[in-house]
Amino acid sequence: MEYPKFTDDMKKDYKILIPTMLPIHFKLIAAVLGNYGYNVELLEIETRQVKDEGLKNVHNDTCYPALLVIGQFITALKSGKYDVNKTACLITQTGGGCRASNYFYLLRKALARDFPQVPVLSLNLSGLEKGNSIHTTLGMGIELVAAGLYGDMIMCLYNQTRPYQKNGEADQARDDCYHFAISRVRNPIKFMGKKKVYHYIIDRFAKVKRPEGIKRKPKVGIVGEIYVKYSSLANNHLEDFLVSEGCEPVTPGLLDYILYSLSNIQTDHRLYGRNKYTLIPGKMAFDYINRRIKEQIWLIKKYSDFDPPEDFDDNIKNCKLIINRGVKMGEGWLIPAEMITLGKSGVKNIVCAQPFGCLPNHIVGKGMIRPVKEICPDVNIAPIDYDPDATKVNIENRIKLMLSNIER
């Protein structure tokens, strides 16, 4: 079957839909793409129909994130809100060895039944789908990194303030920071002033008054497969649930995953002699992003009493304690490394969120709990499997069982 292609001259007429994962991050990313002529809309549909459409259009042996992403696209296209003759779907690809690399083809196959005219676009840095991918330039790459940096910082400080808010002050601070950041992303002249955005975010969240004399709530880390880890659709609003249970969620940043992916280019070259042409650009990108994150960490430490995000170099050091960096299918060595890093930083309770049936992440997630606890014996880890048939009540009860061991 001949699938429709998306060409540059279609940008001005087509609405491009992208699935939700991290709302703040992805709205900033959509704004960056808008700077380059793409009319992008973030899908935020979370109805039961999403799962039902996914189950109808994706084989149930395929992982849960694929089911949700494709279900969200099909639900949106069936809603009547969009002109299906002027609409395209965009997904991100990392080019890894798990089934996520097949989402592009699974989505095209699903669309072929009712929406054969809808083209599918890929956003990736791996050279995949050259005839149907968004052409990324150095400038776009730098802007996308900035969007990730702003999103990670907002997420980090928001999670440290919202467990203590009384009247939505943290929610308002989050929204204010988003609007300020997006105004910078959309303005090419002001765009490069990252420190001004950082200072605004720090100062705005510092104005959220935490009640005096209240003991800091217990921290609960969230690690796992990237989509289930971040997407409220996939993890049943896990962060909201933890806050409702009197906890403070700690979620590592999106750019940590990007650093993990970039570091794997160097690992592949060292172990297998691969990536001859991408080794140097990959290392340059890794060093650039790592420096920007360290800058962010330094500013948070210097100008606030908030806890900064963990340094990615700590993940690399902790990885060496437990697993080889050649283990990189799915989220690979990053999951056990993040668990140890969180444990050493004082986060003694961790939810490891995984799609049911995701073999790579069950090995490096659930399968690594014992060796992680040998290094951090006082850490409690709850591996949670998510799938369309897992009830919210059962999942929350399993998490509550872990939380019941917390000393408050």
Helices and strands as residue ranges (DSSP letters): G 8-10, E 15-18, H 23-35, E 39-42, H 48-57, H 64-78, G 84-86, E 87-93, G 99-102, H 103-114, E 120-124, G 130-132, H 138-161, G 162-164, H 169-185, H 194-206, E 219-224, H 226-230, H 232-235, H 238-244, E 248-250, H 254-272, H 279-303, H 312-319, H 334-344, E 349-355, H 359-364, G 366-368, H 369-375, E 380-386, H 392-403
